[in-house]
């Protein structure tokens, strides 16, 4: 169950990266953006459903640590 959640988080991050890259283009492809955003929403719904069932099965999950990363140097900030 945890590996599926982590896999979905990874895929969600890749989709978000693709959305950001497409929006940075001089002339973004709006059809591709719509498809990516729709896919992102489906992934978020799936994550919410799985996280809810995981919480019921395993008890409350600890909140993930939020880490800010400086985009220019790719270092962790506190």
C-alpha positions as a Markdown table, in Angstrom:
| # | Residue | x | y | z |
|---|---|---|---|---|
| 1 | Unk | 0.0 | 0.0 | 0.0 |
| 2 | Unk | 2.8 | 2.4 | 0.9 |
| 3 | Unk | 4.7 | 1.7 | -2.3 |
| 4 | Unk | 1.6 | 2.5 | -4.3 |
| 5 | Unk | 1.1 | 5.8 | -2.5 |
| 6 | Unk | 4.8 | 6.7 | -3.1 |
| 7 | Unk | 4.5 | 5.8 | -6.7 |
| 8 | Unk | 1.4 | 8.0 | -7.1 |
| 9 | Unk | 3.2 | 10.9 | -5.4 |
| 10 | Unk | 6.2 | 10.4 | -7.8 |
| 11 | Unk | 3.9 | 10.4 | -10.8 |
| 12 | Unk | 2.0 | 13.4 | -9.6 |
| 13 | Unk | 5.3 | 15.3 | -9.2 |
| 14 | Unk | 6.3 | 14.4 | -12.8 |
| 15 | Unk | 2.9 | 15.5 | -14.1 |
| 16 | Unk | 3.3 | 18.8 | -12.2 |
| 17 | Unk | 6.7 | 19.3 | -13.7 |
| 18 | Unk | 5.3 | 18.7 | -17.2 |
| 19 | Unk | 2.6 | 21.2 | -16.6 |
| 20 | Unk | 5.1 | 23.8 | -15.4 |
| 21 | Unk | 7.4 | 23.2 | -18.4 |
| 22 | Unk | 4.5 | 23.5 | -20.8 |
| 23 | Unk | 3.4 | 26.7 | -19.3 |
| 24 | Unk | 6.9 | 28.2 | -19.6 |
| 25 | Unk | 6.9 | 27.6 | -23.4 |
| 26 | Unk | 6.4 | 30.7 | -25.5 |
| 27 | Unk | 3.2 | 29.2 | -27.0 |
| 28 | Unk | 1.9 | 26.5 | -24.7 |
| 29 | Unk | -0.2 | 23.7 | -26.2 |
| 30 | Unk | -3.5 | 24.2 | -24.4 |
| 31 | Unk | -4.9 | 20.8 | -25.4 |
| 32 | Unk | -1.8 | 19.1 | -23.8 |
| 33 | Unk | -2.2 | 21.4 | -20.7 |
| 34 | Unk | -5.8 | 20.5 | -20.3 |
| 35 | Unk | -5.0 | 16.8 | -20.5 |
| 36 | Unk | -2.2 | 17.1 | -18.0 |
| 37 | Unk | -4.3 | 19.0 | -15.6 |
| 38 | Unk | -7.2 | 16.6 | -15.9 |
| 39 | Unk | -4.7 | 13.7 | -15.3 |
| 40 | Unk | -3.3 | 15.6 | -12.2 |
| 41 | Unk | -6.9 | 15.9 | -10.8 |
| 42 | Unk | -7.5 | 12.2 | -11.3 |
| 43 | Unk | -4.2 | 11.3 | -9.6 |
| 44 | Unk | -5.0 | 13.6 | -6.6 |
| 45 | Unk | -8.5 | 12.0 | -6.2 |
| 46 | Unk | -6.8 | 8.5 | -6.3 |
| 47 | Unk | -4.3 | 9.6 | -3.7 |
| 48 | Unk | -7.0 | 11.0 | -1.5 |
| 49 | Unk | -9.0 | 7.8 | -1.7 |
| 50 | Unk | -6.0 | 5.6 | -1.1 |
| 51 | Unk | -4.7 | 7.7 | 1.7 |
| 52 | Unk | -8.1 | 7.6 | 3.4 |
| 53 | Unk | -8.2 | 3.8 | 3.2 |
| 54 | Unk | -4.5 | 3.5 | 4.3 |
| 55 | Unk | -5.3 | 5.7 | 7.4 |
| 56 | Unk | -8.3 | 3.4 | 8.2 |
| 57 | Unk | -6.1 | 0.3 | 7.9 |
| 58 | Unk | -2.8 | 1.6 | 9.5 |
| 59 | Unk | -3.9 | 4.4 | 11.7 |
| 60 | Unk | -3.1 | 8.0 | 11.3 |
| 61 | Unk | -0.1 | 8.7 | 9.0 |
| 62 | Unk | 2.4 | 11.3 | 10.1 |
| 63 | Unk | 2.4 | 14.6 | 8.2 |
| 64 | Unk | 5.2 | 14.7 | 5.6 |
| 65 | Unk | 8.1 | 17.0 | 6.3 |
| 66 | Unk | 7.9 | 20.1 | 4.2 |
| 67 | Unk | 11.2 | 21.0 | 2.7 |
| 68 | Unk | 11.8 | 24.1 | 0.7 |
| 69 | Unk | 14.3 | 23.8 | -2.1 |
| 70 | Unk | 16.1 | 26.8 | -3.7 |
| 71 | Unk | 15.5 | 26.5 | -7.4 |
| 72 | Unk | 18.8 | 28.1 | -8.4 |
| 73 | Unk | 21.1 | 26.0 | -6.3 |
| 74 | Unk | 18.9 | 22.9 | -5.7 |
| 75 | Unk | 19.8 | 23.0 | -2.0 |
| 76 | Unk | 17.5 | 22.4 | 1.0 |
| 77 | Unk | 16.4 | 25.5 | 2.9 |
| 78 | Unk | 15.1 | 25.5 | 6.4 |
